[in-house]
Amino acid sequence: MERAFVVTPRELLAFVREKEVKAVDLRFMDFPGLWQHFTIPAEALVESVFQDGIGFDGSSIRGWQSINESDMLVVPVPDTAFIDPFCKDTTLTLICNIQDPLTKEDYTRDPRNVARKAVNYMKEMGIADNALFGPEVEFFVFDDVRYDQDSRSGYYFVDSVEGAWNTGREERPNLGHKLRYKEGYFPCPPSDAMHDLRSEMMLMMIQCGLTVEAHRHEAASGGQGEVDIRHEDLLKMADNVLKYKYVVKNVARRHGKTATFMPKPIFQDHGSGMNVHLSMWRGEDNLFAGSRYAGLSEIAEYAIGGLLKHSPALCAITNPTTNSYKRLVPGYEAPVKLAYSQRNRSAAIRIPVYSPNRNARGIEFRLPDAACNPYLGFAAILMAMIDGIKNKISPGEPLDKDIYDLGAEELAKVKSTPSSLDSALTHLEKDQEFLLQRDVFTPDVIETWIRYKRQNEVEAIRIRPHPHEFALYYDI
């Protein structure tokens, strides 16, 4: 689809007629971070819809309206359009903003609105014209998943044809080539049993308008993969992450498999993260490139300072599940120490040095995972960087050592990530002023986020017996 030429409602409607579109799918993001949708016949998409929107029940969306204030509007954004490759009939998908039907104001709890406000705040401050985000989104593809919880039992079970645990399984025949734990990075087929599946994901992403750079097997056994997509401005990249996840899940489903972006589905192996590459630009100039440490500018160092200062609070948004903190533990790919360094993957912030090109310089924030709502996560990251730049927050000295090999005394001097979602939410309660600037995140948004997470996730896990507790305590 020639996205560059489809920018106005009139042009989009001409495209709908040209491609003989039968249905239009309207999508938006709920508060915790899942795409929602409903579908209208193509003839119902008229020019006035892009101005007036279409009504829906906002009280049925997680974290949104009360039942006595349920009416809301979806307002389609023309330049987000793409043809859905998974629908039987030709279907055009449009990403939407959310508005109040009485005031026509953008809804404060619409995550896409929060992301738009963060970008506008950066521009109003005169810091940069653009912030580029390049997430590395990891996932698992399993052949089977089962889980259940009731008053007397609880379990989960995942399986993969290439899982290390299946070397002795009767497969009639078992052909071997299972990936050992932590040794899934870059093997060729037949050990990489997911190659063709990821190629199909890559091609589908391209068809949906994403620019793909590469795909590969990731480090864990049991079907972990990654498709690298080209960096984009914050809002477009958040849109693209949702397309990415949609494509991965549906290609897997098409082949009788299941994909998950759960951060830590396999015990004692690497989890799935979403390292985010970051840079700020004014016109054609990369504001993060300079002559200081690792080729960075002073502004980039201040941005790092902001990220490190606010990381404990950021984790409540960028690592938003109880399972996220099963990944943020020492000894695996994910860093847990709040330090920065060039090339060093054990630090929370890494400065990649792959390219000598000055304009390629940026920073990599390695804490987030793909369970996060990308609009809220990227907006929070940008607000932390802006706070660092605005207040000239020093990141301190870089730590160019393998952090996992530091002695206890030296290690104790380096701050750590929160050890649980509950702890991260407590940090967010104490450190949120940087998010509230210009009402990018409103107090209502942060209060609702903390309340929702505590009631629906932290408490839900806290009150349930864990299977391993029986191994620990049954014979007491």
TAHUZI-V76071 format. One record per backbone hydrogen bond with DSSP energy under -1.0 kcal/mol. CO is the residue of the C=O (numbers start at 1). NH is the residue of the N-H. E is the energy in kcal/mol with one decimal. If there is no record, write none. Layout:
BEGIN
co:CO nh:NH e:E
co:CO nh:NH e:E
END
This chain:
BEGIN
co:1 nh:3 e:-2.0
co:2 nh:5 e:-1.6
co:3 nh:6 e:-1.4
co:8 nh:12 e:-2.4
co:9 nh:13 e:-2.5
co:10 nh:14 e:-1.8
co:11 nh:15 e:-1.9
co:12 nh:16 e:-2.3
co:13 nh:17 e:-1.8
co:14 nh:18 e:-2.5
co:15 nh:19 e:-2.6
co:16 nh:21 e:-2.4
co:22 nh:42 e:-1.9
co:23 nh:92 e:-2.5
co:24 nh:40 e:-2.8
co:25 nh:94 e:-2.8
co:26 nh:38 e:-1.5
co:27 nh:96 e:-2.8
co:28 nh:36 e:-3.3
co:34 nh:30 e:-2.4
co:36 nh:28 e:-1.8
co:38 nh:26 e:-3.1
co:40 nh:24 e:-3.1
co:41 nh:44 e:-1.9
co:42 nh:45 e:-1.6
co:44 nh:46 e:-1.2
co:46 nh:49 e:-1.5
co:47 nh:50 e:-1.1
co:48 nh:51 e:-1.2
co:48 nh:52 e:-3.5
co:49 nh:53 e:-1.9
co:54 nh:74 e:-2.7
co:56 nh:72 e:-2.1
co:57 nh:60 e:-1.0
co:58 nh:61 e:-1.0
co:61 nh:64 e:-2.0
co:62 nh:31 e:-1.2
co:66 nh:69 e:-1.9
co:70 nh:58 e:-3.8
co:72 nh:56 e:-1.9
co:73 nh:99 e:-2.1
co:74 nh:54 e:-2.0
co:75 nh:97 e:-2.5
co:77 nh:80 e:-1.9
co:78 nh:81 e:-1.5
co:82 nh:93 e:-3.3
co:90 nh:22 e:-2.6
co:90 nh:23 e:-1.6
co:91 nh:84 e:-2.7
co:92 nh:25 e:-3.0
co:93 nh:82 e:-1.7
co:94 nh:27 e:-2.7
co:95 nh:77 e:-2.3
co:97 nh:75 e:-3.1
co:98 nh:107 e:-2.5
co:99 nh:73 e:-2.3
co:100 nh:104 e:-2.1
co:105 nh:100 e:-2.4
co:107 nh:110 e:-1.6
co:110 nh:114 e:-1.6
co:111 nh:115 e:-2.0
co:112 nh:116 e:-2.0
co:113 nh:117 e:-2.3
co:114 nh:118 e:-2.0
co:115 nh:119 e:-1.8
co:116 nh:120 e:-2.2
co:117 nh:121 e:-2.4
co:118 nh:122 e:-2.0
co:119 nh:123 e:-2.0
co:120 nh:124 e:-2.7
co:121 nh:125 e:-2.1
co:122 nh:127 e:-1.7
co:123 nh:126 e:-1.2
co:130 nh:281 e:-2.8
co:131 nh:234 e:-1.2
co:132 nh:279 e:-1.5
co:133 nh:232 e:-1.9
co:134 nh:277 e:-2.0
co:139 nh:225 e:-2.7
co:140 nh:260 e:-2.4
co:142 nh:258 e:-2.8
co:144 nh:159 e:-2.1
co:146 nh:157 e:-2.7
co:148 nh:155 e:-2.3
co:153 nh:150 e:-3.0
co:155 nh:148 e:-2.2
co:157 nh:146 e:-3.0
co:159 nh:143 e:-2.7
co:159 nh:144 e:-1.4
co:160 nh:163 e:-1.6
co:162 nh:179 e:-2.2
co:163 nh:166 e:-2.0
co:164 nh:167 e:-1.1
co:166 nh:169 e:-1.1
co:180 nh:183 e:-2.1
co:188 nh:192 e:-1.3
co:191 nh:193 e:-1.6
co:194 nh:198 e:-2.6
co:195 nh:199 e:-2.3
co:196 nh:200 e:-2.1
co:197 nh:201 e:-2.1
co:198 nh:202 e:-2.8
co:199 nh:203 e:-2.5
co:200 nh:204 e:-2.3
co:201 nh:205 e:-2.4
co:202 nh:206 e:-2.2
co:203 nh:207 e:-2.0
co:204 nh:208 e:-1.4
co:205 nh:210 e:-2.5
co:206 nh:209 e:-1.7
co:211 nh:230 e:-3.4
co:214 nh:228 e:-2.8
co:216 nh:226 e:-2.1
co:217 nh:186 e:-1.1
co:219 nh:184 e:-3.5
co:223 nh:141 e:-2.0
co:224 nh:218 e:-2.5
co:225 nh:139 e:-1.9
co:226 nh:216 e:-2.6
co:228 nh:213 e:-3.0
co:228 nh:214 e:-1.1
co:232 nh:133 e:-3.1
co:233 nh:237 e:-2.7
co:234 nh:238 e:-2.3
co:235 nh:239 e:-2.1
co:236 nh:240 e:-2.5
co:237 nh:241 e:-2.4
co:238 nh:242 e:-1.4
co:239 nh:243 e:-1.8
co:240 nh:244 e:-3.0
co:241 nh:245 e:-2.5
co:242 nh:246 e:-2.1
co:243 nh:247 e:-2.8
co:244 nh:248 e:-2.6
co:245 nh:249 e:-2.3
co:246 nh:250 e:-1.9
co:247 nh:251 e:-2.7
co:248 nh:252 e:-2.0
co:249 nh:253 e:-2.1
co:250 nh:254 e:-2.1
co:251 nh:255 e:-1.0
co:252 nh:257 e:-2.8
co:253 nh:256 e:-1.9
co:258 nh:142 e:-3.4
co:260 nh:140 e:-2.4
co:263 nh:272 e:-2.7
co:273 nh:138 e:-1.8
co:275 nh:136 e:-2.9
co:276 nh:365 e:-3.0
co:277 nh:134 e:-2.3
co:278 nh:363 e:-2.2
co:279 nh:132 e:-2.5
co:280 nh:287 e:-2.4
co:281 nh:129 e:-2.4
co:281 nh:130 e:-1.8
co:282 nh:285 e:-2.0
co:285 nh:282 e:-2.2
co:286 nh:289 e:-1.4
co:288 nh:297 e:-1.3
co:292 nh:295 e:-2.1
co:293 nh:296 e:-1.7
co:295 nh:290 e:-2.5
co:296 nh:292 e:-2.7
co:297 nh:301 e:-1.8
co:298 nh:302 e:-2.2
co:299 nh:303 e:-2.4
co:300 nh:304 e:-2.2
co:301 nh:305 e:-2.3
co:302 nh:306 e:-2.3
co:303 nh:307 e:-2.1
co:304 nh:308 e:-2.8
co:305 nh:309 e:-2.3
co:306 nh:310 e:-2.0
co:310 nh:314 e:-3.0
co:311 nh:315 e:-2.5
co:313 nh:316 e:-1.2
co:314 nh:317 e:-2.5
co:314 nh:318 e:-3.0
co:315 nh:319 e:-2.0
co:318 nh:369 e:-2.0
co:323 nh:326 e:-1.7
co:324 nh:328 e:-1.3
co:327 nh:329 e:-2.3
co:336 nh:417 e:-2.2
co:337 nh:339 e:-1.8
co:337 nh:348 e:-1.3
co:339 nh:349 e:-2.0
co:340 nh:399 e:-2.7
co:341 nh:351 e:-1.8
co:348 nh:366 e:-3.2
co:349 nh:341 e:-1.9
co:350 nh:364 e:-3.0
co:351 nh:343 e:-1.2
co:357 nh:360 e:-1.6
co:358 nh:361 e:-1.6
co:363 nh:278 e:-3.3
co:364 nh:350 e:-2.4
co:365 nh:276 e:-2.8
co:368 nh:274 e:-2.7
co:369 nh:372 e:-1.6
co:373 nh:377 e:-3.3
co:374 nh:378 e:-2.5
co:375 nh:379 e:-1.8
co:376 nh:380 e:-2.5
co:377 nh:381 e:-2.2
co:378 nh:382 e:-2.5
co:379 nh:383 e:-2.4
co:380 nh:384 e:-2.0
co:381 nh:385 e:-2.1
co:382 nh:386 e:-2.7
co:383 nh:387 e:-2.2
co:384 nh:388 e:-2.0
co:385 nh:389 e:-2.4
co:386 nh:390 e:-3.2
co:387 nh:391 e:-2.2
co:388 nh:393 e:-2.2
co:399 nh:401 e:-1.1
co:402 nh:405 e:-1.9
co:403 nh:406 e:-1.4
co:407 nh:411 e:-2.8
co:408 nh:412 e:-1.9
co:411 nh:414 e:-1.6
co:415 nh:338 e:-3.2
co:420 nh:424 e:-2.1
co:421 nh:425 e:-2.6
co:422 nh:426 e:-1.7
co:423 nh:427 e:-2.0
co:424 nh:428 e:-2.1
co:425 nh:429 e:-2.1
co:426 nh:430 e:-1.5
co:427 nh:431 e:-2.3
co:432 nh:435 e:-1.1
co:432 nh:436 e:-1.2
co:435 nh:441 e:-2.1
co:436 nh:439 e:-2.1
co:437 nh:440 e:-2.0
co:442 nh:446 e:-2.0
co:443 nh:447 e:-2.9
co:444 nh:448 e:-2.5
co:445 nh:449 e:-2.3
co:446 nh:450 e:-2.6
co:447 nh:451 e:-2.5
co:448 nh:452 e:-2.9
co:449 nh:453 e:-2.5
co:450 nh:454 e:-2.4
co:451 nh:455 e:-2.6
co:452 nh:456 e:-2.6
co:453 nh:457 e:-1.5
co:453 nh:458 e:-2.5
co:454 nh:459 e:-2.7
co:457 nh:461 e:-2.1
co:458 nh:462 e:-2.3
co:459 nh:463 e:-1.9
co:461 nh:464 e:-1.1
co:466 nh:469 e:-1.4
co:467 nh:470 e:-1.1
co:468 nh:472 e:-1.9
co:469 nh:473 e:-2.9
co:470 nh:474 e:-1.8
co:473 nh:476 e:-2.1
END
